[in-house]
Amino acid sequence: MSDSKVIVAVRVRPMNRREIELNTKCVVDMEENQTVLQPPPSNSKGENRYKIKKQKKNYKAGLA
């Protein structure tokens, strides 16, 4: 087994006016050097739904 590390960068933008008016809850808390993900609130059907707007994967050649 190889010793490998995964580095994840998280950038949280401020909520826009519409999100504030809808009383949207932020699911990402930044605490010093830690990022804490909270479970998203459920809708009326008890489902958790969220959208991933942009996803980018970078692979380095030679890593398996």
C-alpha positions in Angstrom: 0.0 0.0 0.0 1.4 3.4 -0.9 1.4 6.5 1.3 -0.7 9.0 -0.6 -2.4 12.2 0.4 -5.5 13.8 -0.9 -5.6 17.6 -0.7 -9.0 19.3 -1.0 -9.5 23.0 -1.5 -12.8 24.5 -0.5 -13.9 28.0 -1.3 -17.2 29.3 0.2 -18.7 32.4 -1.4 -21.1 34.7 0.6 -24.8 34.0 0.1 -26.5 36.1 -2.5 -29.6 38.2 -1.8 -32.0 35.5 -3.0 -30.4 32.8 -0.8 -30.7 35.2 2.2 -34.3 36.0 1.5 -35.1 32.3 1.2 -33.4 31.7 4.6 -31.0 29.3 3.0 -28.7 27.4 5.4 -25.0 27.2 4.7 -23.8 23.6 5.0 -20.1 24.5 5.1 -18.5 25.9 8.3 -14.9 27.1 8.3 -13.3 26.7 11.8 -9.7 27.8 11.9 -7.8 25.2 9.7 -10.8 22.8 9.5 -13.7 22.7 7.1 -16.9 21.1 8.6 -19.7 19.9 6.3 -23.1 19.9 7.9 -25.9 17.7 6.5 -28.1 19.6 4.1 -31.7 20.3 5.4 -34.4 18.0 4.1 -37.2 19.1 1.9 -40.9 18.3 2.6 -40.4 14.8 1.3 -37.5 14.2 3.7 -35.0 14.1 0.8 -31.6 15.9 0.8 -30.9 17.5 -2.6 -28.1 19.7 -3.7 -26.4 20.5 -7.0 -22.7 20.4 -7.9 -22.2 23.3 -10.3 -18.6 22.7 -11.2 -16.4 19.8 -10.7 -12.8 19.6 -11.8 -10.5 16.6 -11.6 -6.8 16.7 -12.0 -4.8 13.5 -12.5 -1.0 13.3 -12.5 0.5 10.9 -15.0 2.1 7.8 -13.4 -0.1 7.7 -10.3 -2.2 4.6 -9.7 
